[in-house]
Amino acid sequence: MKHLYTIFATLLSLLTITKTQSLGWKLQHDLQGPIQQPMRPEGDGRGGNTRYITLNITDELASLDGDDERYVYAVNGRAFNGGEAIFLEEDEEVEIELNNNSKELNTSTTLHAHGIEQIGSVYNDGVPGVSQNVIKPGESFIYRWRAAQYGLYWLHSHFSGIYQDGQVIPLYIRPKQRKNPFSIISDDQDGVRALERHDQNPTIITITDYTQLTIWEQLEKAEEWQSELLCANSLLINGQGRVNCPTSEHLSEWTDSNTTTAKGCIDRGSQPGYENVTFDKDLWYTCTPTDVPLQTFEFDYESGWGVIHFLSASGHWNYLVSIDEHELNFFAADGNYAKPVKGEAFSIGIGERIGVAFRLHTPGEYTLRISAYNEPQVIGQFAIIRYGLADDDDRVEYSDPASENDPGMPSIPLSEPFINYAGQPVSGDIRVLNDSLISLKQFAPPLIPKRGEAADVTLHYSLSNANFLKWSMSEWGTVEYYAASNELNKPPVLYDFEQYIGDESIASYPNGSVVDVIITNGADYGDRQPAHPIHKHFEHYHVLAAGTGNFSYWDVVEAEDNGVQVNWLDPPYRDTVLIPESTIDEGSYLIFRYESVQPTAALLHCHVNMHNIGGMAYVLIATDEGGTPAMPEYYSVKALNKDLNTVNSELS
């Protein structure tokens, strides 16, 4: 935490304040009636069960953390769907009808199934301007795809970062006859069977950060401040939270700074270049605790085991998570089983999913702790893990914040912690899994294409920023910004490859290629960069290498020949990972590989909301001899608002 404060303070002192174009109001739309189309998308013809799901998006005035009400997006009447997950069976087909009934916020949307590879259903990826048009208020869109994977994924809007205001739904696909790692975690068959049973219906915990402003209001304020809002109001667990306010003494101790605000944030007004900027006190400085009860998650004590799948659906921060007095077995990452690793705490980046199993030992209640990790704010949240107690059992002892001179914090079980509120281990013996991108190796890895060889295509990108509002993912030697206006591309990229190939922030390669992506973070520009959560749509990828150090090798073979450790045996198989943070003197790097299996236009981007909106994204086009893939009637009409014969005639 202390070195991250230094990173951001240094970055602030180096950046020049510049005026940027307004984003918020330009991306909102006038209320329009739906396009009347009698058709629905066809299935893939493979048969089996089909699930039909309807999601209605509305605007609601609500307080999700006990503070002032503000507008949020509700999914079927509840922000974040009330934290409730959709459960599917592996290999069943699903049809999701999304109805955009936004009125007060009057906002367009889409629905992206994060981590779903969409094999044979490329028109369902939900990226505006890339795979579909935005769904305007009053319009509907139907997504249809097959749940050919297993594990935890999530549905969220991919329009302008609005998911952080409530458009998030966890999605769990129950594994079907998959080889699993539970016999490594438990040495008896009863334990293995319990873990398998729990993994069919796991507890799912979704973590989000929550501010007092909608994303549209944040964009307007960001222009006024020339800074993103680096100060959340609270953290939410399954769409619910409370505002916690630690004492100034604790904040000073944790950050080694006397300029931390009451909300645990950097005092932006004291930073060079910001002396004449007025930062709203209620957003940056004032902390008023709220008295919202902590959530309790109860587990079946007789089974001997608990299983939780964690999802970070945040817009800003990465987190450290731990359960007091419980060793954790990490066994899944981004939906895929991993070779189990043990520890007391783990980091999770935006978009990542981590599955953990833990033994249930002494009946009682234990504190689940979630804290921002290596971020420029001290903020955390708590929940209660409970098992083996009757409903009226009162043997659990709780803290008394009022008598302990800590009145801004909640009363929690007096279990022994592994981490403190600032996300710092309480001792040097605590095992923290903070490198899951290399440590959580695939349990049953698919074959690595061209193992030990150079890929057919190697793409090279560097991450940097011009200021706190302009973030870049660029080909080596260039500076490129993916424009927010691309979300309004007509037609979307997927419907006319030829129109977009060669444009800025777009790369192309032949379908069927084995592709390596090499990303370097910072140092090329002499700047410090945070750990960016990098998500690639469609195919998951093998993480071949990642680490710190200045990286200039042209391909993975050259890198290996020069001492970079490359995992050709069991690399993690992911869709979202944190590229390590960099320093002024030393950059960081990430190398991953995948095989293109169908013509697509896939987005590669940082999942920090303001970084994505600010330009840190790229479109990767896999094409068959430059041609656009065949168009199903429903999606072509939705994308182009023309009948299929006209569409095909114009393209030919």
N, C-alpha and C positions, 0 to 999 in steps of 0.2 A: 504493500500500500504506500509506504513512504517513498519508494523510488518512482511509483507512478505519479505521485504528486509532483515530484521533481520533473518528470517527463513533460507533464502538461504545463507546468509553470514555464519551462524552457521553451516549449512550443509556442505558448502565448506570447512570450517576449520576442520571438523571431518573426511572427506573422504580421503582415501588413493588412490593415483594415481596408477592405474594398467593398464597394456597393455592388450587389448582385441583383439580377432580375427577379421580380416577384414570382413565386411559384404557386402559392396556395390557390388564389382565386382563379388563376388561369386554368387550373385542372378540374375545377368544379363545373357542373353543367346545369343548364336549365331543365326543369322538369318536363319530361316528354312521355307520351304514351308508348306502350310496347309495340314492337313490330309484330303484326298478327301473322303467325305462320302455323298452319295446321300440322306440320310435320314434327317428328321427334327423331333423335339420332337412332340409327340401327345398332344392334348388338354385334359382337364379333363372330356370331354364328357357331360358337363352341358349345352352346347349351349350358345346362346346369342352372343353379339358382340365380335369380336376379333380385337385388335389393333396391327398393325405390325409397328415396329420401327427399323430403322437401325442406329447404332452408329459407326462411323469410327474414330478410334484413330490415330492421326498423331503427329509428332513432328514439332513445329514451333518456329522460333526465334521471340521473342516478348518482349516488355516492358509493363507490366501490371500496372506500377505505375509511368511511365515517367522517370525512371532511366535507367541504361544500359540494353540492350537486353540480354536475356538468353533463353535457350531452355525451352519450356513448352510443355505439352501435350494439343493438341486441340481435342475437341469433335465436329465432323462435322465442322471443320475449325476454331473453337473458343475455347480458354481456358475457362474452367468452363462452356462450352456451352454458353458463353456470358452472364451467369447469367440467361438464359431463362429456365423456368421450363417446364417439360412435364406434361400435364394435362390428367388424366384418369377419367372415370366415375366409380363410385362404382359398383362392381360386374361384370365388363367386364374383359375378358381375354386379356392378353398382351403377345406378342412375340417380344423379343428384340434380334436382331442379332448384336453382337459386333465383328467388324473386327479390328484386331490389325495390323495397318500399321506403327508401330514405326520403324524408320530407324536410324536416327542420335543418339537417345538415346538407341535404340536397346533393348527395355525393354519388358518383359512379363507383363501380366496384368490379371485381372478378373473383374467382375462386381457384387457388393453386393448391394442388395436393403435394405438399412438400415431401420429397423423397420417393414419390411414386414414379417409376421409370416410364410409364405410359407406352409400353411396347404395343405397337399396333393402334395406338389411340393418341397420336401426337397433337391432335387438335383440342385436347382437353387439359393442356398444361396451365391455362389460366393466366398467362402473362399478357397484359394489354400492349398492343402495338407489335407484339411478337407472334403470339399464337391465336389471338382473338381481339375483337374490339372490346372497349369498355362496356359494361352493362349499366346503362344510364338509369336514373330513377324512373320507376314505372316499367322497366323492362325485365325480362327473364332470360335465363340461359340454362340449358340442360347439358350436364357433363355425364359421359358414360365411358367407363373403363373397367378393366378386370383387375381384381385384387390378387395379382400373381405373386406378391411378396408376402412377408410376414413381419410382425413386430409393430413398433410405434412410429407413426407418421403424424402429420397434422395438416389440416385444411386452413387456409387463411387467404384473405384478400391480398392481391398483388398490385393493387392500385395505390401508388403514392404513399405507402406507409400507413394506411388507415387501419391495418390489422391491429396495431397497438391500442386502438380505441375500442376494441371489443370483437372484431371479426376473426376469431380464432376458435378452432374446434380440434381437440385431439382425436386422432384416428388410429384405432388399434386393430390389426389383422391377426386373428388367432392362428398360430402355426399349426400346420397339418402334416403330421408324420415327418417332422424335421429332426435331424440329428441335433441334439442339444448338449450343452456342457455341464448339465446338473450333476452328473456322477463325479465330476471333478470337484464340485463344491461340497457335496454331501457324500459321506462314505458308507451310508446305509440306504437300502432300497426304499424304506418308508420316507426318508428325507427326499430322495430323488422324486418319488411319486408326488410328494407334497409340493415340491418346487414346480414340477410339470403342471400340476393342477392350478397352482397360483398363477403360473405364466399364461394360462388360458383366460384368466379373469384378474389381471393384476390391478393393484392400486396405481392410478395415474395421477401424477402431480405436475401441473403446468405452472411455470413461473413467469411472471411478467412484471415489468416496471410500469409505474402509473404516475402520471403528472396531472396537474390541475388544468392543463390545456389540451385541446384536441390537436392532432397533427397539423391541421390547417392553421390554428392559432400559433402553434410553435413555429411554423414557417414564416408567418408574419413577424413574430417577435425576433426570430433569428436574423431577419434583415435589419430590424431596428438595432439589435445588439451587435450585429456582425459576429454572431456566435450561436452555435446550437445550445439548447437548454441542457446543460450538464448537471442537472439537479432534479432528481425524481422526488415525488412526494412520498411514495411508499412502494413496497413490493407487494404483489398480489400472488396468492396461492389459490389456484383454481378460481380466479376471478374475484377473490375477496382478500382484503388486507386491513391493516391498521397503520396509522402514522406513529412511528417510534421516534423519540427524541432523547438521545443520550446526553449526558452532562457535558459541559464544555471541558471539564477536566479530563474525562475519558477521551473526548475527541482530540485534545492536545496530545495526550499520551499515545494514542494510536497513530496519529499522523505526523508527530514531531513538528507540529506547526501551531502557531497561535492566530492564524488567519482563517482557519476553517469556520464556516458559518454554522449556525445552529442546526441546519439541515444536513450537516456533514459534507458540505460542498466547498470547493475552492472559492475564495472571495474574488470574483472576476473583476470587480471594480478596482482592486488594488494592483492588478496586473499591468505591466507596461503597455501603453497603447489604448487602454480602456478607461483612462482617468475621467474622460468626459462622457462616458456612456452610463446611462441610468439603468441599473438592473433592478427589476421589480422585487421589492422586499419579500412579498408573500411567496414568490417563486424560488428565490435564492437564499434568503436569510432567515425568515421566521419559521419556526417549527412549533406546531401546536399538536400535542399527542391526542389521539382519538381512542376511545374505549370500545373497541370492537373485539368480541370474543375470538380467541384463537381457534383454528380448526383442529379437530381431532380425527386421526385416522386409526381405526381399530383393526387388529389382526387376530387371526384364529390361533390362539395359544397352543391348542392341542396338536396342531400340525407341526409346530416346532420351527416354522420358517415364515418370514415375510418377504414379499416381492413388491418393489416399486419401480415403475418406469417414469423417469423424469424427462420433461420437455421444457426447454427454454424458448418461450415465444416472446421474448422481450424486444424492445425497440432500441435499447441503449447499452445495457450493462451485461457483462459476463459474471458468473457467480461461482462461489464455493459453497458446497453443501455437505452437511454431516448430520448424523444421528448420535446423540450422546450415548456413550457406553456401548456402542455397537460397531463391531468390525463389519465392513461392507465388502461384498463380493461383486465386482463389476463384471457382468456377463453379456451385455448387449450394448451395441452402439449403432445409432441411426437405423434401427430395425433389425440388424443382423447380429446373430450370436457371435460372441468374441471369446477368446481364451481367457478364462477367469483370472482376475487380478484382485488382490486384497489391499485394503487401505481403510483409513478412518475418515477421509474427506476426499472430495473430488471437485474439479472445476468443470463447468459446462458453459459452452458458448451459445450465442443466439442461433437457434435452429437445430442445435444438436439434441439428440435423445440418448440417455444413458440408463440402462437397466441394472438394478442392484438387488441382491438377495442378502438377508441377514438372519442370524439365528435369534429366536425368541428365548430369552433366558429367564431372568427373574421377573415375575408378574409386576406390572407397574406402569408408570407413564414416564416418557422420555422426551426430551426436547429435540425437535428437528430444527436445525439452524441453516438459514440461507443468507449469504452476505454477498454484496458486490465484491468482486475479486480483482485486485490490481486495477482499479478504476479510480477516477478523480472524485469519488464521493464515498463516504462511509454511510452505508445504508444496509439494513437487513430485515429479515422477517422470521417469524417463529411459527411452528405448529407442534402438535402433540402426537406422539406415537404411543398407543395404548394397547395392552393385551393382558389377559389372565386375571382381570379384575371384574367383580360384579358391579352392576350399575351403581349401587349405593356404597361401594367401597371407598372410604375416605382416608386410607392410609398414606396416600401420596402427599408429600410435603412440597409446598410451593414457595417461591421467593416473595418477598414483600417489598416492592420497589419504593413505596412511600417511606418506610422506616429505614431503608438502605440509602436514602438520599439520592434516589434514581427514579423520580416520579414519572418521567416520560417514557418509561419502559414497561412492558407487560409483566404480569405475574406468570412465571413459568415453573415447571417441575424442577426440583433441585437435583437434577441428574448431572453427572460430571461431563463437562464439555471437552471437545477436541479442538474447537476453534472459538474465537471470540466474535463479538458483533462486527468487528472490522474485517472479518475474513482472515484473521491471522492465527496460525496454529498456536496452541497454548504452551507447547514445548517442542523441542527438537526431535522428539521421538514420534511425532505424529506423521503418519504416512499419507501424503497428499498426492492423489493422481491428478497432475496438472498437465499431462502430456498425452492425453488419450489418442491424439492423432498418430502417435507411433506405438503407444503401449497396449492399446486394446486391439490386439491382432485378431484377424478373422479366424473363427473356430473351424469352419469348414470352407476354406477359401475356394472360390471358383478359379479356374485356370488363369494364370496371368498371361495375357497375350504377348508373344515375342519375349518371353522371359530371358533376361540377360542381354538382350539386344536393344539397339536404338529403335525408337518408334518410327512408324511411317511418317508421322508429322509431329513436330515439336513446336508448341506455341510458347512465347515468352512474354510475360507481363510483369510490370512493376507497379507498386502501390505507393501513392504519395498524396499530398494535399497542398493546394495553394494557400488556403486559409481554412477556417472552420466550416465553411459552407461549400467549398469546391474540393471534391475528392476524386482521385484519378486512378483508373486501372488502364494502363497504357502498354502498347508494344514497346519493347526495349528501344530506347533512343528517341522516343516520342512522348508527348503529353496529350492524352485524350480524355475527354469527359463524355460519358454517356448522357445524352440530353434527356431531361425530364419530359420534354415534349414528345419524345419517341413513343411514349405510352399512347399517343393519339395517332400513330402511324396508320394510314389507310392506303392500300390494304395492309394488314399485318404482315410482317416479314415472311411468315410461313406460307403465305398465299401467293407470293411472287418473289422468289429468291433473286431472280435476275435484276430486279429493281434495286436491291439493297447490297448485293455483293460488291465489295470495294469501298463501301461507305466507312466513315469513322466509327470505331468501336464495333466493327463487325469483321470476323474472320471466317474463312470457308475452307473446306477440305473435302475430299471424296468420301462418300459414305462407304463404310467398311474399313476405314483407316484405323490403325492403332495410333492413338494420340497421347502424347505426353504434354502436360501443362506445367511449365516452370514459372513460379511466381516469386519475385523478390520483394521484400518489404522494407522500404526506407533505405538509408545509407547512400543509395545512388544520388540522392538529392541532398545528402548531408543532414537529413532530419530524423527525428525520432518518430516512430509510428507505433500505435497500440497493436495489440493482437487482433487481427481482423477475422471474423467468422466468414469463411469463404464457402459459398453454396453453389453447386452446379446442378442444373436441372437435367432431367432424363437419366442417362446411365450413371450408376454409381461408379466410384473410381477406387483404384488401388493406390494407397499412399506409400510411395516408394521411398521417399526421404523427406526429412524436415529438420530444421535446426537453425542455429545462429551462425553468422559469419558472412562476409561479403562473397557473393556468388556471381560468377561470370562465365560459367561453363555452358557450352552451347547445347549439350544433350546429356542424358543421364549416364551414358557410357563414359564420356569425357569426365563427368563429375566423379564417377566411381574410380576412374583411373587416377584421379587427383586426391583421393582419400575420403570422399564423401561416402558415408555409410548408406548403402542402398539395400532395402529389404526385398529380395526376390523370392523368399520362402513363404512368408505368411503375412504380407502387408495388410494393415487395416483396410477394410472395405467400407467406404463412407460416402455420404453425399454432402456433409458439412463438417468442416474442421477449422480450428483456430490456427492461422499462421502465427508463429511466435512474434512477439514484439521486437522492435529494433531499438538501437541506440544511435546517438550522433555518429559514433565511430564504427559501428558494426551493424550490418543489416541482418535479415533473416530470410529463409527460403522455404519453399514447399514444392515438391515434385509429385504429381499424381498421374496415373495412366488409366485409360479406358479404351474400349473398342466401340466405335460407332456401329450401331446395329440397324439403323433406319434413317431415312432422310428427316432431319429435324432442324429447328432453329432453337437452340438451347441458350438460356441466360446463365451467365457466370457472374456472380456478384458478391459484394460484401453484404452481410445481413444486418449490419447496423443501419437503422432506418435512414438517418441523415446522411450517411456515407453513400448508400444506394441512391437516394434522391439526388445527392450532390454529384453523382457521376461515376461512382466506383462500380462499373458493370461493363459487360461485353456480351455480344451475341455470337455464338458459335454455330455456323451453318454447315451441316453435313448434307451433301447433295449428290444425287446420281447424275453425273455429267451435266451439272449446272441446272438441272430441271427442277421445277416445283413438284412435290408429291401429289398424287391423285387426291381429289377433294370429295369427301362425303357430302351429300346434298345439304343436310341440315347445317353443317358448319360453314360451308361456302355461302349459303344464303345469309347466315348470321353475320359472317365477316364482310360480305360484299353487298348485301341487301339486293341481290339479283338472283334470278332463277339459274339453275345449274347449267342449262344449255348456253345461256348468255355468257356465264363465267368461263366455260370451257372454250367458247368461240373466241372471246377476247384474249385469252391466254395463248391460244394457238396462233 
